[in-house]
Amino acid sequence: MLPQWIIEKKRDGAELDTQEIREFIAGYTQGDIPDYQMSALAMAIYFNGMSPRETADLTLAMMNSGKVIEPDNIPGTKVDKHSTGGIGDKISIPLAPLVAACGATVPMISGRGLGITGGTLDKLESIPGYRVGLSEPEFFHPLETCGCSMIGQTAEIAPADKKLYALRDVTATVPSIPLIVSSIMSKKMAEGIDALVLDVKCGSGAFMKGIEDARLLAQGLVDTGKAMGKKVTALITDMNQPLGRNVGNALEIQESLDILNGKGPADSQGLTLSLAEEMLRVAEVHDLGGGVMDPALHLNDGSAFEKFEQMVKCHSGDLSAGLPKAGNLIEFPAPKSGFISKCDAEQIGRASLLLGAGRAKTTDSIDHAVGISNLRKIGEPIEKGQPLCVIHSNGHEHKQHLFQTLETAFRISPDPVETTPLILEVMQA
């Protein structure tokens, strides 16, 4: 079948069969189908959507476009977590060693940030010497040694996704649920995992701003995982305010270390434990009594922190060398007394970007030391002049623009404020 026939079929709202999807993606990956035809198909998918079966077939085709890690090469029950991304979302970093300490294996392929804050890889590279670009044999070593490893996507993993994502970015087809689902799941399923937990962010600092869009994405991810024979759960979590109290790469590593020592902020530590419990449940990792393991025990006894130290060492990192620190610490004072009624995640992220903690385009470099710490959270009381946050700066930002951005991020109410639960919904296959 000619590529244009497949495009016509989807343009007219019909379902593509498995072979059509497989051949189209194979042809695009090999260069036989040009960008303009892939763009046309992506736009047809954007307007007409895909059934759960089509989305699963697209995910499989993209996964099989490159290297797929053989599950038998990785010891133990393999489970991973993926977040759709948010401000202050450092949860993967303490979560992987915590779940490993509970007895599961966590092979995690993570991403870099593009936009208002850095990604998991950028945060990890705050640790002196930490290597994210491991070969497959090197990837297996920490999995065998400590049960977890966090690396970047290699050129061999889902190359169709790499090509298609770049194309979607310039053809206005990024916000398509089937294309988002296949992009996420093709990479995750290539890890050789048995189960997956998804954290779908919803709010001002998330890709999905509204709950309905978040539900559609969460359901699409769960349905696709189920169609591929995997155990998948999705949590929809609030991202209207930053997660935790620190935003910025090294600052988020420090908060991750606090979580691993049982001392992190209540929201980031609580979400880490909730996601860990869900990962252990879907992976069917039980305690001696046959129930789900209590991950909090492994924060309290130091074993999760020990796993993290082992993983960092396996990746050539050196925690003892210390994390980078910014040259200037500036308190941002509250203009009046009252209760925090808004701590807008998107604006805090923009402020962090102005400091140099994120990248506006892929070629931008990141300053790992800068960011914002000691954030006051919604519902908390504050007195006039007390800091709403602390700015960590190396002097590269436009100070007036930075302060204007932070001014729009916070709102103070004279009356007590109700807080929103962090976990909004849970979807299970």
C-alpha positions as CSV (number, residue, x, y, z in Angstrom):
1,M,0.0,0.0,0.0
2,L,1.3,3.5,-0.9
3,P,1.9,5.9,2.0
4,Q,-0.6,8.4,0.6
5,W,-3.3,5.7,0.7
6,I,-2.7,5.3,4.5
7,I,-2.7,9.1,5.0
8,E,-6.0,9.3,3.0
9,K,-7.5,6.5,5.2
10,K,-6.7,8.2,8.4
11,R,-7.7,11.6,7.0
12,D,-11.2,10.3,6.3
13,G,-11.5,9.0,9.9
14,A,-11.0,5.3,9.3
15,E,-9.0,2.9,11.5
16,L,-5.6,1.8,10.2
17,D,-4.8,-1.9,10.5
18,T,-1.7,-3.2,12.3
19,Q,0.3,-3.9,9.1
20,E,-0.4,-0.4,7.7
21,I,0.9,1.3,10.9
22,R,3.9,-1.1,11.1
23,E,5.0,-0.5,7.5
24,F,4.5,3.3,7.6
25,I,6.6,3.7,10.8
26,A,9.3,1.3,9.4
27,G,9.4,3.2,6.2
28,Y,9.7,6.6,8.0
29,T,12.5,5.3,10.3
30,Q,14.5,4.0,7.3
31,G,14.0,7.2,5.3
32,D,11.9,5.7,2.6
33,I,8.9,7.8,3.7
34,P,9.7,11.6,3.8
35,D,9.0,14.1,6.5
36,Y,6.1,15.7,4.6
37,Q,4.2,12.4,4.4
38,M,4.8,11.7,8.1
39,S,3.7,15.2,8.9
40,A,0.5,14.6,7.0
41,L,-0.3,11.4,8.9
42,A,0.5,13.1,12.2
43,M,-1.9,15.9,11.4
44,A,-4.6,13.3,10.3
45,I,-4.1,11.6,13.7
46,Y,-4.2,14.9,15.5
47,F,-7.7,15.7,14.0
48,N,-9.2,12.2,14.0
49,G,-7.5,10.4,16.9
50,M,-6.8,6.7,17.2
51,S,-8.5,3.8,18.8
52,P,-6.8,2.1,21.8
53,R,-5.8,-0.8,19.4
54,E,-4.3,1.6,16.8
55,T,-2.4,3.5,19.6
56,A,-1.0,0.2,20.9
57,D,0.0,-0.8,17.4
58,L,1.7,2.6,16.8
59,T,3.5,2.3,20.2
60,L,4.8,-1.2,19.3
61,A,5.9,-0.1,15.8
62,M,7.9,2.8,17.3
63,M,9.3,0.6,20.1
64,N,10.4,-2.0,17.5
65,S,12.0,0.6,15.3
66,G,15.2,0.3,17.4
67,K,16.8,-1.7,20.2
68,V,14.5,-3.4,22.7
69,I,16.2,-4.5,26.0
70,E,15.6,-8.2,26.6
71,P,13.9,-8.6,30.0
72,D,15.8,-11.8,30.8
73,N,19.0,-9.7,30.8
74,I,17.8,-7.8,33.8
75,P,17.5,-9.4,37.2
76,G,14.3,-9.4,39.3
77,T,10.8,-7.9,38.7
78,K,11.2,-4.8,36.6
79,V,9.1,-1.7,37.2
80,D,9.4,1.9,36.2
81,K,7.7,5.2,36.7
82,H,7.2,8.1,34.2
83,S,6.1,11.6,34.9
84,T,4.6,13.9,32.3
85,G,6.7,16.7,33.9
86,G,6.2,19.6,36.2
87,I,7.9,22.3,38.3
88,G,10.0,20.9,41.2
89,D,9.3,17.4,40.1
90,K,12.4,15.6,41.3
91,I,10.5,12.4,42.4
92,S,12.2,9.9,40.1
93,I,15.5,10.6,41.8
94,P,14.6,9.3,45.3
95,L,11.9,7.0,44.0
96,A,14.1,4.6,42.0
97,P,16.5,3.7,44.8
98,L,13.6,3.5,47.3
99,V,11.7,0.9,45.2
100,A,15.0,-0.9,44.6
101,A,15.5,-1.1,48.4
102,C,12.1,-2.7,48.6
103,G,13.2,-5.6,46.3
104,A,12.2,-4.5,42.8
105,T,14.5,-3.6,39.9
106,V,14.1,-0.1,38.3
107,P,15.6,0.4,34.9
108,M,14.8,4.1,34.2
109,I,15.4,5.9,30.9
110,S,14.9,9.5,31.6
111,G,14.8,12.8,29.6
112,R,16.3,16.2,29.5
113,G,14.2,19.3,30.1
114,L,13.2,21.7,27.4
115,G,11.3,24.7,28.6
116,I,10.9,26.2,32.1
117,T,13.1,23.7,34.1
118,G,15.6,21.0,33.7
119,G,14.8,17.3,33.3
120,T,15.8,14.4,35.4
121,L,19.1,14.0,33.5
122,D,20.0,17.6,34.1
123,K,19.4,17.2,37.8
124,L,21.5,14.1,38.0
125,E,24.3,15.9,36.2
126,S,24.5,18.3,39.1
127,I,26.3,15.5,40.9
128,P,30.0,15.8,40.0
129,G,31.0,13.0,37.6
130,Y,27.6,11.5,37.1
131,R,27.3,9.9,33.7
132,V,23.9,9.6,32.1
133,G,25.2,8.3,28.7
134,L,25.9,4.6,29.5
135,S,26.1,1.8,27.0
136,E,23.8,-1.2,27.4
137,P,26.4,-3.3,29.2
138,E,27.1,-0.4,31.5
139,F,23.4,0.1,32.1
140,F,23.1,-3.5,33.4
141,H,26.0,-3.1,35.9
142,P,24.1,-0.8,38.4
143,L,20.9,-2.8,37.9
144,E,22.8,-5.9,39.1
145,T,24.7,-4.1,41.8
146,C,22.0,-2.0,43.4
147,G,18.7,-2.6,41.5
148,C,18.4,0.8,39.8
149,S,19.9,2.8,37.1
150,M,18.9,6.2,35.5
151,I,20.2,7.0,32.1
152,G,19.3,9.0,29.0
153,Q,17.7,7.7,25.8
154,T,20.3,6.2,23.5
155,A,20.3,6.5,19.7
156,E,19.2,2.8,19.5
157,I,16.1,3.2,21.7
158,A,12.9,4.0,19.7
159,P,14.6,6.0,16.9
160,A,11.2,6.5,15.3
161,D,10.1,8.4,18.3
162,K,13.1,10.7,18.1
163,K,12.4,11.6,14.5
164,L,8.7,11.9,15.0
165,Y,8.9,14.1,18.1
166,A,11.1,16.6,16.3
167,L,8.7,16.7,13.5
168,R,5.6,17.1,15.7
169,D,7.4,20.0,17.4
170,V,7.5,22.0,14.2
171,T,4.1,20.9,12.7
172,A,1.8,21.8,15.7
173,T,0.9,18.2,16.4
174,V,2.5,17.9,19.9
175,P,-0.9,18.0,21.8
176,S,-2.3,14.7,20.3
177,I,-3.1,12.1,22.9
178,P,-2.3,9.0,20.7
179,L,1.1,10.6,19.6
180,I,1.9,11.6,23.2
181,V,1.0,8.1,24.4
182,S,3.0,6.3,21.8
183,S,6.0,8.6,22.4
184,I,6.0,7.9,26.1
185,M,5.2,4.2,26.0
186,S,7.5,3.2,23.1
187,K,10.5,4.3,25.2
188,K,9.3,2.8,28.4
189,M,8.3,-0.5,26.9
190,A,11.8,-0.8,25.3
191,E,13.3,-0.9,28.8
192,G,12.2,-4.5,29.2
193,I,9.9,-3.7,32.2
194,D,7.1,-5.9,33.6
195,A,5.0,-3.0,35.0
196,L,4.8,0.8,34.9
197,V,3.3,3.6,37.0
198,L,2.5,6.9,35.4
199,D,2.3,10.3,37.1
200,V,0.2,12.6,34.9
201,K,0.5,16.2,36.0
202,C,-2.4,18.5,35.8
203,G,-2.4,22.3,36.4
204,S,-0.6,25.5,35.5
205,G,2.9,24.0,35.6
206,A,1.9,20.9,33.6
207,F,1.5,20.1,29.9
208,M,-2.1,19.2,30.6
209,K,-3.7,22.3,32.2
210,G,-7.2,20.8,32.8
211,I,-8.4,17.7,34.5
212,E,-10.3,16.4,31.5
213,D,-7.2,16.5,29.3
214,A,-5.2,14.8,32.1
215,R,-7.9,12.1,32.3
216,L,-7.8,11.5,28.6
217,L,-4.0,11.2,28.6
218,A,-4.0,8.9,31.7
219,Q,-6.6,6.7,30.2
220,G,-4.8,6.5,26.9
221,L,-1.5,5.5,28.7
222,V,-3.3,2.8,30.8
223,D,-5.2,1.4,27.9
224,T,-2.1,1.2,25.7
225,G,-0.1,-0.5,28.5
226,K,-2.9,-3.1,29.0
227,A,-3.1,-3.7,25.2
228,M,0.7,-4.4,25.3
229,G,0.3,-7.0,28.1
230,K,1.8,-4.8,30.9
231,K,0.4,-3.9,34.3
232,V,0.0,-0.1,34.2
233,T,-1.4,2.4,36.7
234,A,-1.7,6.2,36.3
235,L,-2.0,8.8,39.0
236,I,-3.3,12.3,38.2
237,T,-1.5,14.7,40.5
238,D,-1.8,18.5,41.0
239,M,0.7,20.8,39.5
240,N,-0.8,24.2,40.2
241,Q,2.0,24.8,42.6
242,P,5.6,23.5,42.5
243,L,6.3,20.1,44.1
244,G,8.4,20.4,47.2
245,R,10.2,23.6,48.2
246,N,13.1,23.6,45.8
247,V,13.2,24.3,42.0
248,G,16.5,24.1,40.2
249,N,18.8,21.2,39.4
250,A,21.3,21.0,42.3
251,L,18.6,22.3,44.7
252,E,16.3,19.5,43.7
253,I,19.1,16.9,44.2
254,Q,19.5,18.3,47.7
255,E,15.8,17.9,48.3
256,S,15.9,14.3,46.9
257,L,18.7,13.5,49.4
258,D,16.5,15.0,52.2
259,I,13.6,12.7,51.0
260,L,15.9,9.7,51.1
261,N,16.9,10.5,54.6
262,G,13.2,10.8,55.7
263,K,13.4,14.6,56.0
264,G,12.0,16.0,52.8
265,P,8.9,18.3,52.4
266,A,5.6,16.6,53.2
267,D,4.3,16.8,49.7
268,S,7.3,15.5,47.8
269,Q,8.0,12.8,50.4
270,G,4.4,11.8,50.4
271,L,4.2,11.5,46.6
272,T,7.4,9.5,46.6
273,L,5.9,7.0,49.0
274,S,2.6,6.9,47.2
275,L,4.2,6.2,43.9
276,A,6.6,3.6,45.5
277,E,3.6,1.8,47.0
278,E,1.9,1.7,43.6
279,M,5.0,0.5,41.8
280,L,5.4,-2.3,44.3
281,R,1.7,-3.2,44.0
282,V,1.7,-3.5,40.2
283,A,5.1,-5.3,40.3
284,E,3.6,-7.7,42.9
285,V,6.6,-7.2,45.3
286,H,5.3,-8.4,48.7
287,D,6.7,-8.4,52.3
288,L,7.1,-11.6,54.2
289,G,3.4,-11.5,55.2
290,G,2.2,-11.4,51.6
291,G,1.2,-7.7,51.7
292,V,2.6,-4.8,49.8
293,M,5.9,-3.7,51.2
294,D,5.9,-0.5,53.3
295,P,8.5,1.8,51.5
296,A,8.6,4.2,54.4
297,L,10.6,1.6,56.4
298,H,13.4,1.9,53.8
299,L,13.6,5.7,54.1
300,N,13.9,5.4,57.9
301,D,16.5,2.6,58.0
302,G,18.8,4.3,55.5
303,S,18.7,1.5,52.9
304,A,17.1,3.7,50.2
305,F,19.8,6.3,50.6
306,E,22.5,3.5,50.5
307,K,21.0,2.3,47.2
308,F,21.2,5.9,45.8
309,E,24.9,6.2,46.8
310,Q,25.6,2.8,45.1
311,M,23.8,3.9,41.9
312,V,25.7,7.3,41.8
313,K,29.0,5.4,42.2
314,C,28.1,3.0,39.4
315,H,27.5,6.0,37.2
316,S,30.9,7.5,38.1
317,G,29.4,10.2,40.3
318,D,30.8,11.5,43.6
319,L,28.4,12.8,46.2
320,S,31.2,13.6,48.6
321,A,32.5,16.3,46.2
322,G,29.4,18.4,47.0
323,L,26.7,20.0,44.8
324,P,27.3,23.3,42.9
325,K,26.1,26.4,44.8
326,A,25.1,29.8,43.5
327,G,27.1,32.9,44.4
328,N,24.1,35.0,45.6
329,L,21.2,34.2,47.8
330,I,18.4,36.7,47.7
331,E,15.3,36.6,49.9
332,F,12.0,37.6,48.1
333,P,9.9,39.2,50.8
334,A,6.1,39.0,51.3
335,P,4.4,42.4,50.6
336,K,1.8,41.8,53.4
337,S,0.7,39.4,56.0
338,G,-1.9,36.6,55.5
339,F,-2.1,33.2,54.0
340,I,-0.6,31.9,50.8
341,S,-3.5,31.5,48.3
342,K,-1.4,31.1,45.1
343,C,2.1,29.8,44.4
344,D,1.8,29.5,40.6
345,A,3.9,26.6,39.3
346,E,4.3,28.1,35.8
347,Q,5.5,31.4,37.0
348,I,7.9,29.9,39.5
349,G,9.2,27.8,36.6
350,R,9.6,30.9,34.4
351,A,11.6,32.6,37.2
352,S,13.8,29.6,37.4
353,L,14.3,29.7,33.7
354,L,15.3,33.4,33.9
355,L,18.0,32.4,36.4
356,G,19.4,29.8,34.0
357,A,18.1,26.6,35.5
358,G,16.3,25.5,32.3
359,R,16.7,25.9,28.6
360,A,14.5,27.7,26.1
361,K,15.9,25.7,23.2
362,T,17.9,22.5,23.0
363,T,21.2,24.2,22.4
364,D,21.0,26.3,25.6
365,S,23.4,25.4,28.5
366,I,22.1,25.0,32.1
367,D,23.5,26.5,35.3
368,H,23.0,23.6,37.7
369,A,23.5,25.8,40.8
370,V,20.8,28.4,40.3
371,G,17.1,28.2,41.2
372,I,14.6,28.9,43.9
373,S,14.4,27.3,47.4
374,N,12.4,27.6,50.6
375,L,9.1,28.1,48.7
376,R,6.1,28.9,50.8
377,K,3.2,26.7,49.9
378,I,-0.5,27.3,49.5
379,G,-2.4,27.5,52.9
380,E,0.7,28.5,54.9
381,P,0.6,31.7,57.0
382,I,3.2,34.4,56.4
383,E,4.1,37.8,57.9
384,K,4.9,40.9,55.9
385,G,8.7,40.9,55.1
386,Q,9.2,37.2,55.6
387,P,10.6,35.4,52.6
388,L,8.2,33.9,50.1
389,C,11.2,32.1,48.7
390,V,15.0,32.4,48.4
391,I,16.6,33.1,45.0
392,H,19.8,31.3,44.1
393,S,21.5,33.5,41.5
394,N,24.8,33.7,39.6
395,G,23.9,37.1,38.3
396,H,22.9,36.2,34.8
397,E,19.3,37.2,35.0
398,H,17.5,40.5,34.4
399,K,16.6,41.3,38.1
400,Q,13.6,43.5,37.4
401,H,12.0,40.9,35.1
402,L,12.8,38.1,37.6
403,F,11.1,40.0,40.5
404,Q,8.0,40.9,38.3
405,T,7.7,37.2,37.4
406,L,7.8,36.2,41.1
407,E,5.3,38.9,42.0
408,T,2.8,37.4,39.7
409,A,3.5,33.9,41.1
410,F,2.3,34.6,44.6
411,R,-1.0,35.7,46.1
412,I,-1.7,36.4,49.8
413,S,-5.2,36.2,51.2
414,P,-6.3,37.7,54.6
415,D,-8.2,34.5,55.4
416,P,-7.2,30.9,55.8
417,V,-7.1,28.9,52.5
418,E,-8.2,25.4,51.7
419,T,-5.6,23.2,50.0
420,T,-6.1,20.8,47.1
421,P,-5.1,17.1,47.5
422,L,-1.9,16.3,45.7
423,I,-3.3,13.0,44.2
424,L,-6.4,13.9,42.3
425,E,-7.3,10.5,40.8
426,V,-5.9,7.0,40.3
427,M,-6.6,5.0,37.1
428,Q,-5.9,1.3,37.0
429,A,-6.0,-1.2,34.1
